[in-house]
Amino acid sequence: MDKIIKEIEDLFNSDITDYRISKDSGVALSMVQNYRNGNRKVENMTLKTAKKLYEYKEKINMTNYGKMITIVNELVLEDGACVSYWSEDKINDITTVYSVEELKSHLSNVKEEDFNKLIFQVNFENQDKDYQFNLNDYEAVNNKNEVVLNFLHNER
């Protein structure tokens, strides 16, 4: 329980605005403000509120590797499809994999700071279906954006 309280206190001591915490976590703005300015004690908040704030803090603490794995876990490759990826600063150094498991294996060797530079392209026998994704798609996947998920699931 001490870890959860510390994480929530760290969130309240961060530079993230009350509005952003409220909007992104689902906790009422007035509650966030009351906890942040000391009118309410974090130790006395309901489990429901603590869970929302803790999960929000975990989400913003997630590593780039974790974010990319979240995206890749949604990826469905049909027979004959493959994924090519490269770094935007090394566009001629392309790696191609033929399964989601193989891609996950490769990602485990990428440095944390390099995920922001990677571009992934899903290639199909019918090139009209090819599409690209990158780390910026994490929020859309996490928020269950139907368009992005349809691409990743090959349901378009």
N, CA and C atoms as a LAMMPS dump frame, in Angstrom:
ITEM: TIMESTEP
0
ITEM: NUMBER OF ATOMS
468
ITEM: BOX BOUNDS ff ff ff
-5.0000000000000000e+02 5.0000000000000000e+02
-5.0000000000000000e+02 5.0000000000000000e+02
-5.0000000000000000e+02 5.0000000000000000e+02
ITEM: ATOMS id mol type element x y z
1 1 1 N 0.824 -1.196 0
2 1 2 C 0 0 0
3 1 3 C 0.87 1.263 0
4 2 1 N 2.016 1.205 0.687
5 2 2 C 2.912 2.366 0.719
6 2 3 C 3.404 2.737 -0.675
7 3 1 N 3.645 1.706 -1.512
8 3 2 C 4.108 1.963 -2.884
9 3 3 C 3.036 2.722 -3.673
10 4 1 N 1.796 2.319 -3.511
11 4 2 C 0.695 2.973 -4.227
12 4 3 C 0.571 4.423 -3.778
13 5 1 N 0.621 4.647 -2.484
14 5 2 C 0.533 6.021 -1.958
15 5 3 C 1.685 6.863 -2.495
16 6 1 N 2.898 6.292 -2.516
17 6 2 C 4.052 7.032 -3.019
18 6 3 C 3.879 7.38 -4.494
19 7 1 N 3.398 6.427 -5.285
20 7 2 C 3.192 6.683 -6.719
21 7 3 C 2.17 7.806 -6.929
22 8 1 N 1.099 7.786 -6.149
23 8 2 C 0.068 8.825 -6.28
24 8 3 C 0.617 10.171 -5.819
25 9 1 N 1.362 10.179 -4.73
26 9 2 C 1.979 11.432 -4.265
27 9 3 C 2.968 11.963 -5.298
28 10 1 N 3.751 11.073 -5.911
29 10 2 C 4.664 11.495 -6.979
30 10 3 C 3.897 12.12 -8.138
31 11 1 N 2.756 11.54 -8.461
32 11 2 C 1.914 12.09 -9.524
33 11 3 C 1.466 13.505 -9.153
34 12 1 N 1.016 13.677 -7.925
35 12 2 C 0.552 14.995 -7.492
36 12 3 C 1.694 16.01 -7.377
37 13 1 N 2.91 15.548 -7.186
38 13 2 C 4.064 16.443 -7.111
39 13 3 C 4.707 16.691 -8.474
40 14 1 N 4.143 16.098 -9.513
41 14 2 C 4.699 16.261 -10.861
42 14 3 C 4.241 17.59 -11.474
43 15 1 N 4.732 17.832 -12.681
44 15 2 C 4.356 19.046 -13.418
45 15 3 C 3.065 18.869 -14.217
46 16 1 N 2.455 17.719 -14.132
47 16 2 C 1.214 17.464 -14.874
48 16 3 C 0.095 18.276 -14.23
49 17 1 N -0.677 18.969 -15.057
50 17 2 C -1.729 19.838 -14.523
51 17 3 C -2.865 19.036 -13.896
52 18 1 N -3.591 19.691 -12.986
53 18 2 C -4.77 19.072 -12.364
54 18 3 C -5.754 18.62 -13.443
55 19 1 N -5.952 19.5 -14.419
56 19 2 C -6.897 19.192 -15.497
57 19 3 C -6.48 17.927 -16.249
58 20 1 N -5.199 17.819 -16.608
59 20 2 C -4.709 16.663 -17.365
60 20 3 C -4.855 15.387 -16.532
61 21 1 N -4.502 15.447 -15.251
62 21 2 C -4.654 14.268 -14.386
63 21 3 C -6.118 13.861 -14.336
64 22 1 N -6.998 14.834 -14.15
65 22 2 C -8.429 14.552 -14.073
66 22 3 C -8.943 13.949 -15.371
67 23 1 N -8.629 14.592 -16.48
68 23 2 C -9.129 14.155 -17.779
69 23 3 C -8.626 12.754 -18.127
70 24 1 N -7.335 12.509 -17.909
71 24 2 C -6.739 11.243 -18.31
72 24 3 C -7.027 10.093 -17.347
73 25 1 N -7.258 10.416 -16.065
74 25 2 C -7.474 9.354 -15.079
75 25 3 C -8.95 9.065 -14.822
76 26 1 N -9.814 10.048 -15.11
77 26 2 C -11.234 9.871 -14.837
78 26 3 C -11.634 10.264 -13.422
79 27 1 N -10.723 10.883 -12.681
80 27 2 C -11.016 11.364 -11.328
81 27 3 C -11.465 12.829 -11.451
82 28 1 N -12.526 13.185 -10.747
83 28 2 C -13.078 14.542 -10.835
84 28 3 C -11.995 15.588 -10.541
85 29 1 N -12.033 16.663 -11.303
86 29 2 C -11.052 17.74 -11.15
87 29 3 C -11.021 18.267 -9.715
88 30 1 N -12.179 18.465 -9.101
89 30 2 C -12.219 18.993 -7.728
90 30 3 C -11.533 18.047 -6.748
91 31 1 N -11.659 16.73 -6.98
92 31 2 C -10.988 15.758 -6.107
93 31 3 C -9.474 15.853 -6.27
94 32 1 N -9.026 15.924 -7.519
95 32 2 C -7.583 16.048 -7.772
96 32 3 C -7.051 17.295 -7.076
97 33 1 N -7.76 18.404 -7.229
98 33 2 C -7.327 19.653 -6.606
99 33 3 C -7.305 19.539 -5.085
100 34 1 N -8.312 18.907 -4.496
101 34 2 C -8.358 18.749 -3.039
102 34 3 C -7.218 17.883 -2.512
103 35 1 N -6.873 16.822 -3.222
104 35 2 C -5.75 15.988 -2.797
105 35 3 C -4.434 16.736 -2.997
106 36 1 N -4.343 17.433 -4.105
107 36 2 C -3.09 18.108 -4.419
108 36 3 C -2.799 19.264 -3.466
109 37 1 N -3.815 20.003 -3.062
110 37 2 C -3.567 21.156 -2.191
111 37 3 C -3.645 20.795 -0.705
112 38 1 N -3.828 19.504 -0.409
113 38 2 C -3.781 19.052 0.974
114 38 3 C -5.096 19.091 1.727
115 39 1 N -6.197 19.475 1.075
116 39 2 C -7.494 19.479 1.743
117 39 3 C -7.976 18.059 2.044
118 40 1 N -7.483 17.102 1.293
119 40 2 C -7.782 15.687 1.537
120 40 3 C -6.46 14.938 1.584
121 41 1 N -6.408 13.887 2.388
122 41 2 C -5.195 13.086 2.499
123 41 3 C -5.247 11.91 1.535
124 42 1 N -4.139 11.682 0.852
125 42 2 C -4.049 10.57 -0.087
126 42 3 C -4.346 9.252 0.628
127 43 1 N -3.88 9.11 1.859
128 43 2 C -4.081 7.873 2.619
129 43 3 C -5.56 7.557 2.846
130 44 1 N -6.431 8.557 2.748
131 44 2 C -7.855 8.366 3.027
132 44 3 C -8.718 8.266 1.769
133 45 1 N -8.097 8.263 0.584
134 45 2 C -8.922 8.218 -0.631
135 45 3 C -9.514 6.824 -0.813
136 46 1 N -10.608 6.764 -1.55
137 46 2 C -11.261 5.47 -1.787
138 46 3 C -10.368 4.599 -2.665
139 47 1 N -10.577 3.311 -2.581
140 47 2 C -9.807 2.385 -3.414
141 47 3 C -10.057 2.643 -4.897
142 48 1 N -11.289 2.999 -5.223
143 48 2 C -11.645 3.271 -6.617
144 48 3 C -10.829 4.443 -7.167
145 49 1 N -10.72 5.517 -6.392
146 49 2 C -9.953 6.691 -6.81
147 49 3 C -8.472 6.359 -6.864
148 50 1 N -7.983 5.654 -5.847
149 50 2 C -6.564 5.282 -5.811
150 50 3 C -6.21 4.409 -7.018
151 51 1 N -7.098 3.484 -7.369
152 51 2 C -6.855 2.601 -8.511
153 51 3 C -6.744 3.412 -9.803
154 52 1 N -7.646 4.343 -10.017
155 52 2 C -7.615 5.178 -11.219
156 52 3 C -6.321 5.974 -11.302
157 53 1 N -5.934 6.598 -10.189
158 53 2 C -4.724 7.43 -10.186
159 53 3 C -3.467 6.581 -10.337
160 54 1 N -3.43 5.433 -9.677
161 54 2 C -2.273 4.55 -9.765
162 54 3 C -2.122 4.01 -11.187
163 55 1 N -3.214 3.59 -11.799
164 55 2 C -3.155 3.076 -13.17
165 55 3 C -2.729 4.172 -14.144
166 56 1 N -3.186 5.397 -13.912
167 56 2 C -2.761 6.519 -14.75
168 56 3 C -1.256 6.75 -14.585
169 57 1 N -0.768 6.714 -13.366
170 57 2 C 0.67 6.905 -13.114
171 57 3 C 1.477 5.795 -13.774
172 58 1 N 1.006 4.571 -13.687
173 58 2 C 1.694 3.454 -14.344
174 58 3 C 1.736 3.662 -15.854
175 59 1 N 0.647 4.14 -16.402
176 59 2 C 0.565 4.362 -17.847
177 59 3 C 1.599 5.389 -18.295
178 60 1 N 1.742 6.475 -17.548
179 60 2 C 2.698 7.497 -17.977
180 60 3 C 4.138 7.08 -17.68
181 61 1 N 4.317 6.104 -16.791
182 61 2 C 5.659 5.599 -16.489
183 61 3 C 6.095 4.482 -17.434
184 62 1 N 5.189 3.991 -18.254
185 62 2 C 5.498 2.836 -19.092
186 62 3 C 6.69 3.14 -19.998
187 63 1 N 7.545 2.163 -20.143
188 63 2 C 8.716 2.302 -21.003
189 63 3 C 8.293 2.294 -22.469
190 64 1 N 9.177 2.774 -23.319
191 64 2 C 8.904 2.724 -24.755
192 64 3 C 8.786 1.28 -25.23
193 65 1 N 9.591 0.394 -24.651
194 65 2 C 9.485 -1.031 -24.983
195 65 3 C 8.079 -1.536 -24.64
196 66 1 N 7.593 -1.205 -23.461
197 66 2 C 6.256 -1.626 -23.048
198 66 3 C 5.176 -1.08 -23.963
199 67 1 N 5.331 0.167 -24.376
200 67 2 C 4.36 0.76 -25.298
201 67 3 C 4.374 0.035 -26.641
202 68 1 N 5.585 -0.255 -27.145
203 68 2 C 5.668 -0.926 -28.44
204 68 3 C 5.107 -2.339 -28.357
205 69 1 N 5.354 -3.034 -27.259
206 69 2 C 4.804 -4.379 -27.096
207 69 3 C 3.269 -4.319 -27.048
208 70 1 N 2.715 -3.267 -26.439
209 70 2 C 1.265 -3.082 -26.424
210 70 3 C 0.73 -2.988 -27.852
211 71 1 N 1.426 -2.251 -28.701
212 71 2 C 1.014 -2.127 -30.106
213 71 3 C 1.156 -3.475 -30.809
214 72 1 N 2.313 -4.093 -30.662
215 72 2 C 2.603 -5.347 -31.367
216 72 3 C 1.661 -6.463 -30.929
217 73 1 N 1.221 -6.447 -29.675
218 73 2 C 0.273 -7.458 -29.206
219 73 3 C -1.056 -7.384 -29.952
220 74 1 N -1.36 -6.261 -30.563
221 74 2 C -2.596 -6.121 -31.35
222 74 3 C -2.401 -6.547 -32.803
223 75 1 N -1.155 -6.736 -33.2
224 75 2 C -0.831 -7.021 -34.593
225 75 3 C -1.235 -8.445 -34.98
226 76 1 N -1.95 -8.551 -36.097
227 76 2 C -2.327 -9.844 -36.652
228 76 3 C -1.742 -9.905 -38.061
229 77 1 N -0.868 -10.881 -38.286
230 77 2 C -0.271 -11.042 -39.618
231 77 3 C -0.96 -12.188 -40.339
232 78 1 N -1.477 -11.901 -41.516
233 78 2 C -2.08 -12.966 -42.307
234 78 3 C -0.977 -13.729 -43.028
235 79 1 N -1.305 -14.892 -43.555
236 79 2 C -0.324 -15.683 -44.298
237 79 3 C 0.273 -14.845 -45.414
238 80 1 N 1.582 -14.908 -45.538
239 80 2 C 2.272 -14.175 -46.586
240 80 3 C 2.654 -12.751 -46.207
241 81 1 N 2.171 -12.27 -45.082
242 81 2 C 2.505 -10.905 -44.652
243 81 3 C 3.798 -10.932 -43.833
244 82 1 N 4.464 -9.793 -43.799
245 82 2 C 5.67 -9.662 -42.992
246 82 3 C 5.753 -8.229 -42.475
247 83 1 N 6.649 -8.02 -41.532
248 83 2 C 6.871 -6.68 -40.984
249 83 3 C 8.325 -6.305 -41.229
250 84 1 N 8.52 -5.16 -41.843
251 84 2 C 9.862 -4.599 -42.007
252 84 3 C 9.962 -3.394 -41.094
253 85 1 N 11.133 -3.205 -40.515
254 85 2 C 11.311 -2.017 -39.684
255 85 3 C 12.718 -1.467 -39.851
256 86 1 N 12.816 -0.171 -39.603
257 86 2 C 14.078 0.538 -39.739
258 86 3 C 14.048 1.76 -38.845
259 87 1 N 15.215 2.319 -38.632
260 87 2 C 15.341 3.552 -37.859
261 87 3 C 15.307 4.722 -38.825
262 88 1 N 14.632 5.785 -38.434
263 88 2 C 14.528 6.938 -39.342
264 88 3 C 15.89 7.554 -39.647
265 89 1 N 16.9 7.286 -38.824
266 89 2 C 18.232 7.816 -39.134
267 89 3 C 19.124 6.772 -39.824
268 90 1 N 18.581 5.583 -40.107
269 90 2 C 19.301 4.534 -40.843
270 90 3 C 18.32 3.85 -41.781
271 91 1 N 17.797 4.611 -42.736
272 91 2 C 16.695 4.109 -43.57
273 91 3 C 17.075 2.946 -44.477
274 92 1 N 18.355 2.724 -44.705
275 92 2 C 18.773 1.605 -45.555
276 92 3 C 19.089 0.341 -44.761
277 93 1 N 18.973 0.399 -43.448
278 93 2 C 19.22 -0.752 -42.58
279 93 3 C 17.868 -1.328 -42.157
280 94 1 N 17.305 -2.168 -43.02
281 94 2 C 15.948 -2.682 -42.847
282 94 3 C 15.995 -4.129 -42.364
283 95 1 N 15.197 -4.417 -41.359
284 95 2 C 15.048 -5.783 -40.851
285 95 3 C 13.633 -6.239 -41.166
286 96 1 N 13.496 -7.475 -41.613
287 96 2 C 12.183 -8.032 -41.928
288 96 3 C 11.957 -9.284 -41.088
289 97 1 N 10.77 -9.361 -40.507
290 97 2 C 10.373 -10.526 -39.708
291 97 3 C 9.054 -11.069 -40.259
292 98 1 N 8.791 -12.338 -39.948
293 98 2 C 7.642 -13.012 -40.557
294 98 3 C 6.592 -13.475 -39.556
295 99 1 N 6.776 -13.101 -38.296
296 99 2 C 5.769 -13.434 -37.296
297 99 3 C 5.808 -12.389 -36.184
298 100 1 N 4.719 -12.307 -35.448
299 100 2 C 4.644 -11.379 -34.316
300 100 3 C 5.649 -11.798 -33.248
301 101 1 N 5.788 -13.099 -33.019
302 101 2 C 6.739 -13.582 -32.012
303 101 3 C 8.176 -13.22 -32.385
304 102 1 N 8.498 -13.337 -33.654
305 102 2 C 9.838 -12.969 -34.121
306 102 3 C 10.071 -11.468 -33.927
307 103 1 N 9.05 -10.658 -34.201
308 103 2 C 9.165 -9.218 -34.002
309 103 3 C 9.405 -8.902 -32.528
310 104 1 N 8.652 -9.547 -31.642
311 104 2 C 8.839 -9.322 -30.202
312 104 3 C 10.26 -9.677 -29.776
313 105 1 N 10.781 -10.744 -30.323
314 105 2 C 12.139 -11.155 -30
315 105 3 C 13.141 -10.076 -30.418
316 106 1 N 12.956 -9.527 -31.597
317 106 2 C 13.84 -8.459 -32.075
318 106 3 C 13.725 -7.217 -31.192
319 107 1 N 12.507 -6.873 -30.8
320 107 2 C 12.291 -5.654 -30.009
321 107 3 C 12.976 -5.725 -28.653
322 108 1 N 13.158 -6.925 -28.136
323 108 2 C 13.803 -7.053 -26.829
324 108 3 C 15.267 -6.628 -26.878
325 109 1 N 15.827 -6.483 -28.081
326 109 2 C 17.224 -6.07 -28.241
327 109 3 C 17.383 -4.597 -28.589
328 110 1 N 16.28 -3.866 -28.698
329 110 2 C 16.334 -2.449 -29.06
330 110 3 C 16.562 -1.612 -27.802
331 111 1 N 17.427 -0.626 -27.905
332 111 2 C 17.667 0.283 -26.772
333 111 3 C 16.43 1.146 -26.55
334 112 1 N 16.138 1.426 -25.296
335 112 2 C 14.951 2.192 -24.915
336 112 3 C 14.841 3.513 -25.689
337 113 1 N 15.954 4.202 -25.831
338 113 2 C 15.919 5.522 -26.492
339 113 3 C 15.756 5.421 -28.008
340 114 1 N 15.891 4.225 -28.579
341 114 2 C 15.79 4.072 -30.028
342 114 3 C 14.374 3.791 -30.525
343 115 1 N 13.461 3.441 -29.629
344 115 2 C 12.091 3.12 -30.065
345 115 3 C 11.419 4.297 -30.757
346 116 1 N 11.721 5.518 -30.336
347 116 2 C 11.104 6.701 -30.949
348 116 3 C 11.498 6.876 -32.406
349 117 1 N 12.593 6.25 -32.827
350 117 2 C 13.095 6.416 -34.189
351 117 3 C 12.63 5.314 -35.139
352 118 1 N 12.034 4.253 -34.59
353 118 2 C 11.679 3.105 -35.421
354 118 3 C 10.387 3.312 -36.202
355 119 1 N 10.415 2.869 -37.445
356 119 2 C 9.237 2.875 -38.309
357 119 3 C 8.99 1.426 -38.722
358 120 1 N 7.758 0.984 -38.585
359 120 2 C 7.376 -0.389 -38.917
360 120 3 C 6.441 -0.352 -40.111
361 121 1 N 6.658 -1.255 -41.044
362 121 2 C 5.755 -1.366 -42.179
363 121 3 C 5.29 -2.806 -42.287
364 122 1 N 3.978 -2.979 -42.31
365 122 2 C 3.392 -4.301 -42.516
366 122 3 C 3.19 -4.45 -44.02
367 123 1 N 3.785 -5.493 -44.576
368 123 2 C 3.758 -5.728 -46.02
369 123 3 C 2.899 -6.948 -46.333
370 124 1 N 2.038 -6.784 -47.322
371 124 2 C 1.147 -7.857 -47.752
372 124 3 C 1.459 -8.229 -49.19
373 125 1 N 0.978 -9.392 -49.624
374 125 2 C 1.128 -9.767 -51.025
375 125 3 C 0.443 -8.726 -51.907
376 126 1 N -0.713 -8.246 -51.463
377 126 2 C -1.415 -7.151 -52.133
378 126 3 C -0.911 -5.844 -51.514
379 127 1 N -0.029 -5.156 -52.217
380 127 2 C 0.634 -3.975 -51.658
381 127 3 C -0.322 -2.84 -51.3
382 128 1 N -1.548 -2.882 -51.825
383 128 2 C -2.527 -1.845 -51.484
384 128 3 C -2.892 -1.881 -50.004
385 129 1 N -2.631 -3.009 -49.354
386 129 2 C -2.971 -3.153 -47.947
387 129 3 C -1.828 -2.763 -47.009
388 130 1 N -0.624 -2.521 -47.547
389 130 2 C 0.533 -2.168 -46.711
390 130 3 C 0.231 -0.934 -45.868
391 131 1 N 0.763 -0.898 -44.669
392 131 2 C 0.627 0.279 -43.807
393 131 3 C 1.816 0.36 -42.864
394 132 1 N 1.989 1.538 -42.282
395 132 2 C 3.08 1.763 -41.342
396 132 3 C 2.53 2.129 -39.971
397 133 1 N 3.343 1.842 -38.955
398 133 2 C 3.023 2.286 -37.599
399 133 3 C 4.325 2.589 -36.871
400 134 1 N 4.202 3.317 -35.777
401 134 2 C 5.366 3.622 -34.945
402 134 3 C 4.901 3.836 -33.51
403 135 1 N 5.824 4.253 -32.663
404 135 2 C 5.529 4.411 -31.241
405 135 3 C 4.42 5.435 -30.995
406 136 1 N 4.262 6.385 -31.897
407 136 2 C 3.212 7.398 -31.734
408 136 3 C 1.809 6.795 -31.77
409 137 1 N 1.68 5.575 -32.248
410 137 2 C 0.371 4.92 -32.303
411 137 3 C -0.04 4.306 -30.966
412 138 1 N 0.841 4.373 -29.964
413 138 2 C 0.531 3.765 -28.663
414 138 3 C -0.761 4.325 -28.062
415 139 1 N -0.915 5.641 -28.035
416 139 2 C -2.11 6.24 -27.417
417 139 3 C -3.374 5.773 -28.111
418 140 1 N -3.33 5.7 -29.441
419 140 2 C -4.514 5.251 -30.189
420 140 3 C -4.848 3.798 -29.844
421 141 1 N -3.828 2.963 -29.734
422 141 2 C -4.056 1.551 -29.372
423 141 3 C -4.571 1.464 -27.942
424 142 1 N -3.93 2.193 -27.044
425 142 2 C -4.321 2.159 -25.632
426 142 3 C -5.746 2.663 -25.432
427 143 1 N -6.161 3.622 -26.256
428 143 2 C -7.517 4.176 -26.164
429 143 3 C -8.505 3.44 -27.065
430 144 1 N -8.075 2.311 -27.614
431 144 2 C -8.934 1.449 -28.444
432 144 3 C -9.493 2.169 -29.666
433 145 1 N -8.647 2.983 -30.323
434 145 2 C -9.044 3.681 -31.537
435 145 3 C -9.361 2.639 -32.617
436 146 1 N -10.601 2.668 -33.073
437 146 2 C -11.097 1.64 -33.985
438 146 3 C -10.331 1.604 -35.309
439 147 1 N -9.996 2.757 -35.854
440 147 2 C -9.298 2.804 -37.146
441 147 3 C -7.922 2.156 -37.033
442 148 1 N -7.171 2.547 -36.012
443 148 2 C -5.824 1.997 -35.828
444 148 3 C -5.897 0.497 -35.548
445 149 1 N -6.816 0.081 -34.679
446 149 2 C -6.944 -1.34 -34.365
447 149 3 C -7.374 -2.143 -35.59
448 150 1 N -8.226 -1.586 -36.44
449 150 2 C -8.636 -2.281 -37.661
450 150 3 C -7.439 -2.535 -38.571
451 151 1 N -6.515 -1.552 -38.675
452 151 2 C -5.303 -1.771 -39.447
453 151 3 C -4.484 -2.904 -38.843
454 152 1 N -4.24 -2.82 -37.533
455 152 2 C -3.404 -3.827 -36.871
456 152 3 C -4.025 -5.217 -36.908
457 153 1 N -5.356 -5.282 -36.891
458 153 2 C -6.059 -6.565 -36.906
459 153 3 C -6.36 -7.045 -38.333
460 154 1 N -5.993 -6.25 -39.343
461 154 2 C -6.292 -6.561 -40.75
462 154 3 C -7.783 -6.697 -40.986
463 155 1 N -8.546 -5.76 -40.44
464 155 2 C -9.999 -5.803 -40.59
465 155 3 C -10.518 -4.564 -41.318
466 156 1 N -9.798 -4.123 -42.283
467 156 2 C -10.253 -2.933 -43.014
468 156 3 C -10.704 -3.276 -44.391
